[in-house]
């Protein structure tokens, strides 16, 4: 098949930037980028690159689910064509030769989209909104840690050494000086992001030692999910160039808070562009309350997309080191103890901040799942519970406390699985259950420390 329908756009972009090489990118279920590297001339003239569809049932360890878990799967490993999105083309600013990185959609050779692709799952949800004349708007906030390089996976992570030559040892929320410790890294990161036209807003220091947060401007969910994926790759590369790691693990260090991916969400009318979360009187609308009602009803079942790894649930355990990670699906005005925070804003900026997802989650699936829950609430006119005033911590943990119960909850939630796609839901459950089993084959240092000679 030919690239003819997008080739002129790509060729013009390649010519303008002197591109000699192309990195073809596809996000798997975990958010790991898979793909191929192809000379630019061959990419334009040689037809679409292909990958096997089995990349979407590969676990984070590189393995695959057991046969009984993928009985719905076609064992032929069908070829997929990688179809470039002309709106998702970025430079690779750290490459020596002029290189493009392009995010691709996946289609079978018969033309139908690959249902297992996380990017397709998000597009599927967005099409449901569009069919109703609604346009969702999101703004992601992504937290991460800078840590010392660590080649021994048995050794705990540590904060890195800053410009002062000292290691951060206390929490310095919102400290400018603490951010300045890593100015050379962040200056280069911003240069790279500018070269790729990533729509970054602010950078702040978070609660943990070496923990930062980057905020993105609000916009189209698919575009912002693409940008979060590219940003993660960019930050990891920049950190390596400065002799440290950047990690998006949900809970990388036992005595430090976890890292989140907060998603601000609103819905506007397709024709008038009016924020549908605000009524004519400026107060939150019925649609706003139904959206929250849907989040409250369905988010517990969607947690495998928001907290996809065993490590994710360490962030959601209440302790003195848990930080402000919420453990409920309550909502409240300007309240950071709830999972669904409504910031104080002008009516046209009325929105809901979903604070449940970890930074380790796949941004396509986080946005797809959260918007799907809100969509089900709006269609079903699900009433939200009254807002929480004061602390919501006393209510305890209202979410699954481990990946196993979370996967069971997703499996049992037919409305959500149907909306995201039954084949996707089955494959995702199989992949995550395989990862869970692999985790339990590892004997931890805690077990050796406390059980070896005592039981």
Secondary structure, 3 states (H helix, E strand, C coil): CCCHHHHHHHHHHHHHHCCCEEEEEEECCCCCEEEEEEEHHHHHHCCCCEEEHHHHHECCCCCECCHHHHCCCCCCCCEEEEEEEEEEEEECCCCCCCEEEEEEEEEECCCCECCCCHHHHHHHHHHHHHHCCEEEEEEEEEEEEEEECCCCCCCCCCECECCCCCECCCCCCCCHHHHHCCHHHHHHHHHHHHHCCCCEEEEEECCCCCEEEEEECCEEHHHHHHHHHHHHHHHHHHHHHCCEEEECCCCCCCCCCCCEEEEEEEEEECCCCCECCECCCCCECHHHHHHHHHHHHHHHHHHHHHCCCHHHHHCCCCCCCCCCCCCCCCEEECCCCCCEEECCCCHHHCCEEECCCECCCCHHHHHHHHHHHHHHHHHHCCCCCCCCCCCCHHHCCCCCCCHHHHHHHHHCCHHHHHHHCHHHHHHHHHHHHHHHHHHCCCCCHHHHHHHCCCC
